[in-house]
Structures are given as structure tokens and as C-alpha cells.
Amino acid sequence: MDDRKIYVAGHRGMVGSALVRRLQSGGYSRIISRTHQELDLLDQKDVADFLKIEKPDYIYLAAAKVGGIQANNTFRADFIYQNLQIQNNLIHGALEAGIKDLCFLGSSCIYPRDCPQPIREEYLLTGPLESTNEPYAIAKIAGIKLCESCNRQYGTRFVSVMPTNLYGPGDNYDLANSHVLPALMRKAHEAKLNGAKEFVVWGTGTPKREFLYVDDMADACVFLMEKGISVGLYNVGSGLDLTIRELAGVVTDIVGFKGRISFDTTKPDGVPRKLLDVSRMKNLGWEANTSLRDGIQETYAAYCASLGN
């Protein structure tokens, strides 16, 4: 058993709950968490007081306002304000409380829209961002730079992890603000139940995306903590990508939808391709071990269970 006190911010979210699962399976017995009702992460004083009282040895900052293209593009002010506020309160609060170790979870959307592929960590801030999620990306870039600056000025050990597109148990299936994979899964499932002849996918189907099972992401974060990796920026992904059209085919096969997939080309595609270079993590000795098909099957089982199916 490991007796370090570890605070998981955002423990009810998909990433946070995966972190709790991974920590528990690894023998960590002092995991602390707070619901939104117990601690409003937008409230600077409450967060600062909580951290000074609890004094965790390590913080996983997995709390964030997240969503797909439509949500990011529609609620732009909410995405930049809430994410800046949450991460500023936790990172600065950790500094004020004398907490030296923290893992900040960002997103691969921090990189320029037209990056060379695969995307290396040093491509950060080398070009314009994708416009549809620019406010969210700017907030996450600010979090990376706040961690870097605290390390440089105060000697903290705040590491930043940038995952590719995540999916898994606990994902958001609301079609108004979900990411592409859970949205496809829900559409295919409902089309199957309704006996529909087709279901519609946003965009042209040509963009390529990389996906990572959320439990692999959690494993990567705990791996960095246990290895003592305390500074820097690390991409975390599977190292493999596929088109949205191909992804839709895998999802419909697993769900069991036999109809036709059509594409609404009036809807935005987002970035043409987004594949992370994960060589930094590989060089440390970590690789993802859940195949896309296995991960989608696990996720679909969890989705059906959540519906009572």
C-alpha cells in the first residue's frame, strides 16, 4: 500500500474516475476527492483553503469544462473562463499551500491547426490554432505555461500531460456537446433500436483522428508520478489514427447497426488530421495497451449498462 495522499480534481469525470480506478488498483489508500457541491473549483478562496487544510502530496488536475466541436464553438466564453479559473485556482493554490507535485491534464488541441504530423511537443505555439476550439486550447496552453513558470520560479514539480482524443466508461453521450466517438456510438445505438436505415455523421468523414482508451491515459499519468517525472510536457496517445469514416464503420460493427452511414458535409470537420508523436513516453517505457476495437467494446458495454440494457 502507498500512503501518499493524492487529490484527484474532477474525480467524477471520465478521466478523473479512470485515475481513481488506476490508483486504487495500484494500492493507493489515501485518495481524496470533492464533489462540486463540496468544493466549487471556480471559487479561489475555497480552493486555496481546501488545499491548505488537506495538503495532498500529489494533485491530478483532471477537472475541466469539456465538449465537442459544437459545444466549444458555441460556448466559447464559458470554455475559456471556466478552464482558466479552475486551473489557476488549483495550480496557484497548490503553490500557496506548499504542494510541490502536480500533474496537469491538457488536450492535443493546444497544437496548431496545420501541424506537421505526427505532432511533437515542441510544435506548441508555432502556428494558428483551430478556430472552433481556440478558447479551450488557449486556456490549456495557459495552464502549461503556468506550470512551467512555477517550476522555474519556485522549484515546483508540475508536469503537463497532453492526451489525444479520449473515450471510455463515463463518457458524455449528449449529442449537443459530446465528442465524436461517444456521439457516433449513441447515434448508431439509437438507429439500431429504431430500425433506421441510416444515421448521419457530421462532416465529410475524411479527417483523421487518434483515440486513446481512458484507462490507458490514467495509467500513463500514474506511470509518470511513480517514475518521478516531475517537469515537462508529454504527449499521451496510441500512436495510431484513422478517418472518421473508418471510425464510424468500427462503431457500427460493434453496436450492430446494419444500415447506411451518411455524412452531413454542411457541418465542420475541424482539424484535418491530429496524430501525436508519443516517442517521449515510449522512451520512458510507457505505451498504450488497449486496442481501439477492445476499448470501444468496453465502452459500448458500459454505455448499455448505463441505459439499463
Buried (B, 14 or more C-beta within 10 A) or exposed (E): EEEBBBBBBBBBBBBBBBBBBBBEEBEBEBBBBBEEEEBBBBEBEBBBBBBEEBEBBBBBBBBBBBBBBBBBBEBBEBBBBBBBBBBBBBBBBBBEBEBBBBBBBBBBBBBBBEBEBBBBBEBBEEEEBBBBBBBBBBBBBBBBEBBBEBBEEEEBBBBBBBBBBBBBBBBBBEBEBBBBBBBBBBBBBBBBEEEBEEBEBBBBBEBBBBBBBBBBBBBBBBBBBEEEBBEBBBBBBBBBBBBBBBBBBBBBEBBEBEBEBEBEEEBBBBBEBBBBBBEBBEEBEBEBEBEBEEBBBBBBEBBEEEEEE
